[in-house]
């Protein structure tokens, strides 16, 4: 997940698999998460906005939790998901 600064192959595979299973575009999902990470890094959104998730660059666990939220349309994931789903 080059755009998310996560070089862990297993994280990338899990991310891609979730996208594929849910019919989401991998590149768009990664870019939306990168945008959210940028917002988090710059203090525009907080851990509270993200349901307690620290959305730091390269954190594969946080990335996959946010993907679950996107897929389930929960919390901030519903906002992000509105750009990656039909």
N, C-alpha and C positions, 0 to 999 in steps of 0.2 A: 504494500500500500504506500507507494512512493509519495503520493500527495499528502498522506497522513503521517509520514515520517516513521512508519512502523516497518522495519525490515524483517520481521519475523514471518517466515513463510507459512507457518501453521495459522497465524492470525489472518494472513491474507487469504488463505484457503477457506477458513471458516467464514470470513466476511463475504467472499465470492459465492460460496455455497448458499448462505442465507439469502443473498440477493437473487440468485438463480431460483431457489425454491419459492420465493415470494414474487417472482416476475419483475424484479427491480433492475434498473440499469446500474451496473457496478460503478461506472465512471461518475455518473450523476450522484449516486449515493456517497461515494468517497469525497466528491467535491462539496456536497452539502455538509458532511461531517467536518471537513477541513474548514469550511466557513464557520461552523459552530466552534471549532477549536480556536480559530482566530478571534472570534467574539469573546470567548472565555479568557483567552490569554490577555486581551486588552481590557478586561473588566466590564464589557458591555452586557454579558450575562454572567450569572454566578452559579455556584454549586447548588444553591437553592432553586434556581430556575431549572436546573438539570436533575432535579429529584435526588440531590446528594452526590451526583457523579462529578468527579474531578476530570474534566475532559482535556487532558494534557496531550501534547503531541507525542505520537509513538506509543501510547498506552493501549495495547491490543485489547486488554480486558475492558477498558472504558469504551473503546470503539465497538466491541461486540455487544456490550450492554446497550449502547445507544442504538445499534442495529435492531436489537430485540424491541426496543421502544418504538422505533420507526415501523417495524413490521406489525406491532400490536397497536399502533396509533395511541401510544401512551405519553402523556406529559409533553416535553419538548420534542419528543420523537414524532408526535403528530404534526407539529409544525414543519419539521424537516421532511417528513414523509409526504407532505402535500406537494413537494417539488419532485419527488422521485416515483410517485405512483400515478396511475391513470386517473 
